[in-house]
Amino acid sequence: MDYISTRGRAPALGFEDALLAGLARDGGLYVPAAWPAFDASALRALRGLSYGELATRVMAPFMGGAISEDELRALVHDAYGSFAHAAVTPLTQLGQEEWVLELFHGPTLAFKDVALQLLGRLFDHVLAKRGRRITVVGATSGDTGSAAIEACRDRELVDIVILHPKGRTSEVQRRQMTTVLSPNVHNVALEGTFDDCQAIVKALFNDQAYRDELNISAVNSINWARILAQVVYYVAAGVALGAPDRPVAFSVPTGNFGNVYAAYGARAIGLPIQRLVVGTNSNDILTRFFQSGTMATNGVVPTISPSMDIQVSSNFERLLFDLLGRDGAAVTNVMDGFAASGHFTVDERQLAEARGLFDGFRADEHETAETMRRVFQTTGYLLDPHTAVGVHAAAQARAAGTVPAEVPLVSLACAHPAKFPDAVKAATGMHPPLPRHLADLYEREERVSVLPNDVEAVKAFVRSKSRVTGAAR
Ligand SMILES: *Cc1c(COP(=O)(O)O)cnc(C)c1O
């Protein structure tokens, strides 16, 4: 099983090398050279399986034999043993065909745990086999960081440095990162925005000598293995709701386009997905793209759904690769132009193709809060603000008629409401309590380094913390 770069100028890699590489050497993202296919009987055979078993069967064909099905099964069971719900990602029914897929039962209460609990174990497995160490570097708008830190803490062969925008994450998010005092965990509060953090991480990756010196690897949603782990819950939900004998639609609150690209992956392997609804907050670059065919940045505004306060959706490049006929040179052209000018436009045919599958809807701050309030008043169910953006988009899609009434529409619940207590309280009057394992979060000691928005300062910091040395590479 080969993985190829969206920019067409990096070598194709097997699963393990794509896992360790993260970003491709030509600046592109890895995607499967060809998607494995699950026909109707293969999908039917997944019915009634535990989450761990279904995950093993869905992911095994993507390994190309690098990791055996039994090894994978052991890693998967270990990863999802840390979840607080036996179904790992349970479905909740909010209306006749309105569903919520709860992805927040992992250790840090957000969907990123689903991928990262597995990723940490995959790293350990592959590094031990190869006698190597790595330095994980990542940028976070809040949730990726804590989930990555939980996945990598105390792992013998991994050091982890996570950059977050100083003062721009929620207090719960910050404390979930900075109170992990394990010696291999290093938090940086960068004096800048999330996009500044992401730009610095990209710069580290694009400095080949530096990257090789410290064996730098990514846990951002650019890492292919994260996408793969997320494909699983779409398949699990789809099969539970009647696939392959019935189509299903999903509404996904979106920032980096990683989660919704995983849905696209589930469709690529055969799940009958009728529609993908993309929900954005006021940072609506993707909604504008699906309406107009033009991707144009226009600054980040802070919202009550901060994990989607993003103007450049890095994973969109994977979809673009397909829209441009899998032509790496064409993707390079578009992305270079985008980096230089802040915008690009696809042609009529490409836009029509994208709109054949995707809808984009935006929820402003008022609509997000109003959705939390309405759902709580009608069902008693508390949504976090990110989930509310997706539930709002789902309602818009129903109203627009793009998802027919008889098709189950699953909104992804991406964070536990207790992760964003202020916004939930303001909208619903309810204070969502933290689950027991995080109840003393506000009393725990914090450790964090504040750094300027400067690539060289970050490079020096990472070098001083990494345990990768000439001998241990
Ligand atoms: C990361 C995150 C998102 C956005 O997910 P992408 O994969 O970046 O699109 C949405 N909601 C929450 C709670 C998140 O943590």
The ligand as an SDF file (V2000), in Angstrom:
LIG
                    3D

 15 15  0  0  0  0  0  0  0  0999 V2000
  -10.0380   20.2990   16.0550 C   0  0  0  0  0  0  0  0  0  0  0  0
  -11.4490   20.5650   16.3460 C   0  0  0  0  0  0  0  0  0  0  0  0
  -12.3440   20.9060   15.3330 C   0  0  0  0  0  0  0  0  0  0  0  0
  -11.9070   21.0670   13.9010 C   0  0  0  0  0  0  0  0  0  0  0  0
  -11.5000   19.8400   13.3480 O   0  0  0  0  0  0  0  0  0  0  0  0
  -10.6820   19.7990   11.9830 P   0  0  0  0  0  0  0  0  0  0  0  0
  -10.2620   18.3980   11.8090 O   0  0  0  0  0  0  0  0  0  0  0  0
   -9.5310   20.7470   12.1870 O   0  0  0  0  0  0  0  0  0  0  0  0
  -11.5960   20.2670   10.9280 O   0  0  0  0  0  0  0  0  0  0  0  0
  -13.6680   21.0820   15.6830 C   0  0  0  0  0  0  0  0  0  0  0  0
  -14.0960   20.9500   16.9460 N   0  0  0  0  0  0  0  0  0  0  0  0
  -13.2780   20.6350   17.9470 C   0  0  0  0  0  0  0  0  0  0  0  0
  -13.8060   20.5100   19.3320 C   0  0  0  0  0  0  0  0  0  0  0  0
  -11.9200   20.4260   17.6810 C   0  0  0  0  0  0  0  0  0  0  0  0
  -11.1050   20.0900   18.6790 O   0  0  0  0  0  0  0  0  0  0  0  0
  1  2  1  0
  2  3  1  0
  2 14  2  0
  3  4  1  0
  3 10  2  0
  4  5  1  0
  5  6  1  0
  6  7  2  0
  6  8  1  0
  6  9  1  0
 10 11  1  0
 11 12  2  0
 12 13  1  0
 12 14  1  0
 14 15  1  0
M  END
$$$$
